Amino acid sequence: MMRYAIITVTAVSLAWTPVALAAAGNAEAGRQLVMRSCSSCHATEAAKTATDNAPPFSAVAKTNKENPAWIRGWLMNPHPPMPNISLSRQQIDSIVAYLSSLPVE
């Protein structure tokens, strides 16, 4: 019985480790990606205004803190007017990490 419990705990621990690591992301890599790919439509600083009715990143950061799963889903399958971008899971994790680092109003 003890052997079964140890195997179960080990299997569960190993199964969840990649998820926890992948979800961590790299905020600096996310910032660089956002500045390079998203700042033409989304306002990246409070002083800037967004184009094409794209929400500023301050608003996106607030939504991210309230519901990060929604932001992940949106980045995995964007809808117009956002361009159909192709991001890896690591890039999405990094963007989410960057958004999590931004202050919200």
Contact map, one row per residue, 1 for C-alpha under 8 A:
111110000000000000000000000000000000000000000000000000000000000000000000000000000000000000000000000000000
111111000000000000000000000000000000000000000000000000000000000000000000000000000000000000000000000000000
111111100000000000000000000000000000000000000000000000000000000000000000000000000000000000000000000000000
111111110000000000000000000000000000000000000000000000000000000000000000000000000000000000000000000000000
111111111000000000000000000000000000000000000000000000000000000000000000000000000000000000000000000000000
011111111100000000000000000000000000000000000000000000000000000000000000000000000000000000000000000000000
001111111110000000000000000000000000000000000000000000000000000000000000000000000000000000000000000000000
000111111111000000000000000000000000000000000000000000000000000000000000000000000000000000000000000000000
000011111111100000000000000000000000000000000000000000000000000000000000000000000000000000000000000000000
000001111111110000000000000000000000000000000000000000000000000000000000000000000000000000000000000000000
000000111111111000000000000000000000000000000000000000000000000000000000000000000000000000000000000000000
000000011111111100000000000000000000000000000000000000000000000000000000000000000000000000000000000000000
000000001111111110000000000000000000000000000000000000000000000000000000000000000000000000000000000000000
000000000111111111000000000000000000000000000000000000000000000000000000000000000000000000000000000000000
000000000011111111100000000000000000000000000000000000000000000000000000000000000000000000000000000000000
000000000001111111110000000000000000000000000000000000000000000000000000000000000000000000000000000000000
000000000000111111111000000000000000000000000000000000000000000000000000000000000000000000000000000000000
000000000000011111111100000000000000000000000000000000000000000000000000000000000000000000000000000000000
000000000000001111111110000000000000000000000000000000000000000000000000000000000000000000000000000000000
000000000000000111111111000000000000000000000000000000000000000000000000000000000000000000000000000000000
000000000000000011111111100000000000000000000000000000000000000000000000000000000000000000000000000000000
000000000000000001111111100000000000000000000000000000000000000000000000000000000000000011001000000000000
000000000000000000111111100000000000000000000000000000000000000000000000000000000000000000001000000000000
000000000000000000011111110000000000000000000000000000000000000000000000000000000000000000001100100000000
000000000000000000001111111001000000000000000000000000000000000000000000000000000000000001111111100000000
000000000000000000000001111111000000000000000000000000000000000000000000000000000000000000001110110000000
000000000000000000000000111111100000000000000000000000000000000000000000000000000000000000000111111010000
000000000000000000000000011111110000000000000000000000000000000000000000000000000000000000000100010000000
000000000000000000000000011111111000000000000000000000000000000000000000000000000000000000100110010000000
000000000000000000000000111111111100000000000000000000000000000000000000000000000000000000111111110000000
000000000000000000000000001111111110000000000000000000000000000000000000000000000000000000000110010000000
000000000000000000000000000111111111000000000000000000000000000000000000000000000000000000000000000000000
000000000000000000000000000011111111110000000000000000000000000000000000000000000000000000100010000000000
000000000000000000000000000001111111111000000000000000000000000000000000000000000000000000000010000000000
000000000000000000000000000000111111111000010000000000000000000000000000000000000000000000000000000000000
000000000000000000000000000000011111111000000000000000000000000000000000000000000000000000000000000000000
000000000000000000000000000000001111111100000000000000000000000000000000000000000000000000000000000000000
000000000000000000000000000000001111111111000000000000000000000000000000000000000000000000000000000000000
000000000000000000000000000000000111111111110000000000000000000000000000000000000000000000000000000000000
000000000000000000000000000000000000111111100000001000000000000000000000000000000000000000000000000000000
000000000000000000000000000000000000011111100000011101000000000000000000000000000000000000000000000000000
000000000000000000000000000000000000011111110000111001111000000000000000000000000000000000000000000000000
000000000000000000000000000000000000001111111101111001111000000000000000000000000000000000000000000000000
000000000000000000000000000000000010001001111101000000011100000000000000000000000000000000000000000000000
000000000000000000000000000000000000000000111111000000011100000000000000000000000000000000000000000000000
000000000000000000000000000000000000000000111111100000010100000000000000000000000000000000000000000000000
000000000000000000000000000000000000000000001111100000000000000000000000000000000000000000000000000000000
000000000000000000000000000000000000000000111111110000000000000000000000000000000000000000000000000000000
000000000000000000000000000000000000000001100111111000010000000000000000000000000000000000000000000000000
000000000000000000000000000000000000000011100001111111110000000000000000000000000000000000000000000000000
000000000000000000000000000000000000000111100000111111000000000000000000000000000000000000000000000000000
000000000000000000000000000000000000000010000000011111000000000000000000000000001000000000000000000000000
000000000000000000000000000000000000000000000000011111100000000000000000000000000000000000000000000000000
000000000000000000000000000000000000000011100000011111110000000000000000000000000000000000000000000000000
000000000000000000000000000000000000000001100000010011111011000000000000000000000000000000000000000000000
000000000000000000000000000000000000000001111100110001111111000000000000000000000000000000000000000000000
000000000000000000000000000000000000000001111000000000111111100000000000000000000000000000000000001000000
000000000000000000000000000000000000000000011100000000011111110000000000000000000000000000000000000001111
000000000000000000000000000000000000000000000000000000111111111000000000000000000000000000000000000000010
000000000000000000000000000000000000000000000000000000111111111100000000000000000000000000000000001000000
000000000000000000000000000000000000000000000000000000001111111110000000000000000000000000000000001101110
000000000000000000000000000000000000000000000000000000000111111111000000000000000000000000000000000000011
000000000000000000000000000000000000000000000000000000000011111111110010000000000000000000000000000000000
000000000000000000000000000000000000000000000000000000000001111111111110000000000000000000000001001100000
000000000000000000000000000000000000000000000000000000000000111111110000000000000000000000000000001100000
000000000000000000000000000000000000000000000000000000000000011111110000000000000000000000000000000000000
000000000000000000000000000000000000000000000000000000000000001111111110000000000000000000000000000000000
000000000000000000000000000000000000000000000000000000000000001111111111000000000000000000000001000000000
000000000000000000000000000000000000000000000000000000000000000100111111100000000000000000000000000000000
000000000000000000000000000000000000000000000000000000000000000100111111110000000000000000000000000000000
000000000000000000000000000000000000000000000000000000000000001100111111111000000000000000000001000000000
000000000000000000000000000000000000000000000000000000000000000000011111111100000000000000011001000000000
000000000000000000000000000000000000000000000000000000000000000000001111111111000000000000000000000000000
000000000000000000000000000000000000000000000000000000000000000000000111111111100000000000000000000000000
000000000000000000000000000000000000000000000000000000000000000000000011111111000000101000010000000000000
000000000000000000000000000000000000000000000000000000000000000000000001111111000000011000010000000000000
000000000000000000000000000000000000000000000000000000000000000000000000111111100001000000000000000000000
000000000000000000000000000000000000000000000000000000000000000000000000111111110111100000000000000000000
000000000000000000000000000000000000000000000000000000000000000000000000010011111111000000000000000000000
000000000000000000000000000000000000000000000000000000000000000000000000000001111111000000000000000000000
000000000000000000000000000000000000000000000000000100000000000000000000000000111110000000000000000000000
000000000000000000000000000000000000000000000000000000000000000000000000000001111111000000000000000000000
000000000000000000000000000000000000000000000000000000000000000000000000000001111111100000000000000000000
000000000000000000000000000000000000000000000000000000000000000000000000000011110111110000000000000000000
000000000000000000000000000000000000000000000000000000000000000000000000001001000011111000000000000000000
000000000000000000000000000000000000000000000000000000000000000000000000000100000001111100000000000000000
000000000000000000000000000000000000000000000000000000000000000000000000001100000000111111110000000000000
000000000000000000000000000000000000000000000000000000000000000000000000000000000000011111110000000000000
000000000000000000000100000000000000000000000000000000000000000000000000000000000000001111111000000000000
000000000000000000000100100000000000000000000000000000000000000000000000000000000000001111111100000000000
000000000000000000000000100011001000000000000000000000000000000000000000000000000000001111111110000000000
000000000000000000000000100001000000000000000000000000000000000000000001001100000000001111111111000000000
000000000000000000000111110001000000000000000000000000000000000000000001000000000000000011111111100000000
000000000000000000000001111111100000000000000000000000000000000000000000000000000000000001111111110000000
000000000000000000000000111011101100000000000000000000000000000000000000000000000000000000111111111000000
000000000000000000000000101001000000000000000000000000000000000100010011000000000000000000011111111100000
000000000000000000000001111001000000000000000000000000000000000000000000000000000000000000001111111110000
000000000000000000000000011111100000000000000000000000000000000000000000000000000000000000000111111111000
000000000000000000000000001000000000000000000000000000001001100110000000000000000000000000000011111111000
000000000000000000000000000000000000000000000000000000000000100110000000000000000000000000000001111111100
000000000000000000000000001000000000000000000000000000000000000000000000000000000000000000000000111111100
000000000000000000000000000000000000000000000000000000000100100000000000000000000000000000000000011111110
000000000000000000000000000000000000000000000000000000000100100000000000000000000000000000000000000111111
000000000000000000000000000000000000000000000000000000000110110000000000000000000000000000000000000001111
000000000000000000000000000000000000000000000000000000000100010000000000000000000000000000000000000000111
